[in-house]
């Protein structure tokens, strides 16, 4: 059965990794599969050279390489998938995992939190609640005559 034609791997709006930049390696998988596990190359490794990719702008490349520096080997991301018994399903799982990892790494950073001080009303409410709690606990004490 031939794999459906795919123009590329959609990572984010406007970012599609071309199939020519993706390379695959196959090997025998461990785990369930009976006799087929000894003969079928169902384990999949998907490799993408992030450092040499042409689809990223310089700022995107810098952000991606910085955020994924622990996963990269010479600028290449390697995704392994062997959770399914068929090679096709493992290929789809690897593609989905790569898309999720790259999309997460390219997401812009959260805005910096501006420190704020509590309002006068918030301070008043907090101190009033503390006073009420103190009064309640004093009522629980045995009388001191």
C-alpha positions in Angstrom: 0.0 0.0 0.0 1.5 3.3 -1.0 1.6 6.2 1.5 -0.6 9.1 0.6 1.2 12.0 -1.1 2.1 14.7 1.4 3.4 18.1 0.3 5.2 18.5 3.7 4.8 18.6 7.4 2.6 21.5 8.6 4.1 22.7 11.9 2.4 26.1 12.3 0.4 28.5 10.2 2.8 29.5 7.4 5.5 26.9 8.4 5.6 23.7 6.4 8.7 21.4 6.5 9.1 20.0 3.0 9.4 16.3 2.6 12.8 16.7 1.1 14.2 18.0 4.4 12.9 14.9 6.3 14.9 11.7 6.3 13.8 8.4 7.7 15.6 5.4 9.2 13.9 2.1 10.0 14.9 -0.7 12.3 13.4 -3.6 14.1 11.2 -2.7 17.1 11.0 -4.3 20.5 7.8 -5.1 22.3 4.6 -6.8 21.1 4.2 -8.2 17.6 4.8 -11.9 17.8 6.9 -13.4 15.0 6.5 -10.2 13.0 8.7 -8.2 15.4 11.7 -10.3 14.4 11.3 -9.6 10.7 9.5 -6.3 10.2 11.3 -2.9 10.4 8.5 -1.1 12.2 10.6 1.2 14.4 10.9 4.6 12.8 13.5 7.4 13.3 12.6 10.8 11.7 15.5 13.2 11.3 15.3 16.9 10.5 18.2 19.2 10.1 16.8 22.3 12.0 20.1 24.2 11.8 20.3 23.9 8.0 16.6 24.3 7.2 15.6 26.9 4.6 12.0 27.4 5.9 12.9 29.2 9.1 13.7 32.9 9.4 16.9 33.7 11.3 15.0 34.7 14.4 12.9 31.5 14.3 16.0 29.4 13.8 17.7 31.1 16.7 14.7 30.5 19.0 14.3 26.9 17.9 18.0 26.0 18.3 18.1 27.7 21.7 14.9 26.0 23.1 15.8 22.6 21.7 19.5 22.6 22.4 19.2 19.5 24.6 17.5 17.5 21.9 19.7 18.5 19.0 22.7 16.6 17.8 24.8 18.8 15.4 21.6 20.8 14.7 19.5 17.7 13.8 16.4 16.6 15.7 15.9 12.9 15.9 12.4 11.5 16.7 12.0 7.8 17.4 8.6 6.0 17.3 8.1 2.4 18.0 4.8 2.3 20.0 2.8 0.8 17.2 3.1 -2.5 15.4 3.0 -1.1 11.9 5.6 1.1 10.3 3.0 3.4 8.8 1.4 4.2 12.2 4.9 4.8 13.7 5.7 7.2 10.8 2.5 9.1 11.5 3.3 9.2 15.2 6.8 10.5 14.5 5.5 13.2 12.1 3.0 14.3 14.7 5.6 14.4 17.5 8.0 16.4 15.4 5.3 18.9 14.5 4.3 19.4 18.1 7.9 19.8 19.3 8.8 22.3 16.6 5.5 24.3 17.0 6.1 24.5 20.8 9.7 25.7 20.4 8.7 28.3 17.8 5.9 29.8 20.0 6.8 33.3 21.1 7.8 33.7 24.8 5.2 34.8 27.3 5.2 38.5 28.1 7.3 39.5 31.1 5.2 40.0 34.3 5.1 43.5 35.5 5.4 43.5 39.3 2.4 45.2 41.0 1.7 46.1 44.6 -1.6 45.0 46.3 -4.2 47.7 46.4 -5.3 49.5 49.7 -8.6 47.6 49.7 -6.8 44.2 49.3 -4.5 45.0 52.2 -7.5 46.1 54.3 -9.5 42.9 53.4 -6.5 40.7 54.2 -5.9 42.3 57.6 -9.6 42.1 58.5 -9.7 38.4 57.6 -6.6 37.8 59.8 -8.4 39.7 62.7 -11.5 37.5 62.3 -9.4 34.4 62.3 -7.6 35.5 65.5 -10.9 36.2 67.3 -12.3 32.8 66.3 -9.2 31.0 67.6 -9.3 33.0 70.9 -12.9 31.9 71.4 -11.7 28.3 71.3 -9.2 28.7 74.2 -10.2 27.8 77.7 -11.1 30.8 79.9 -8.2 32.3 81.9 -9.6 33.3 85.3 
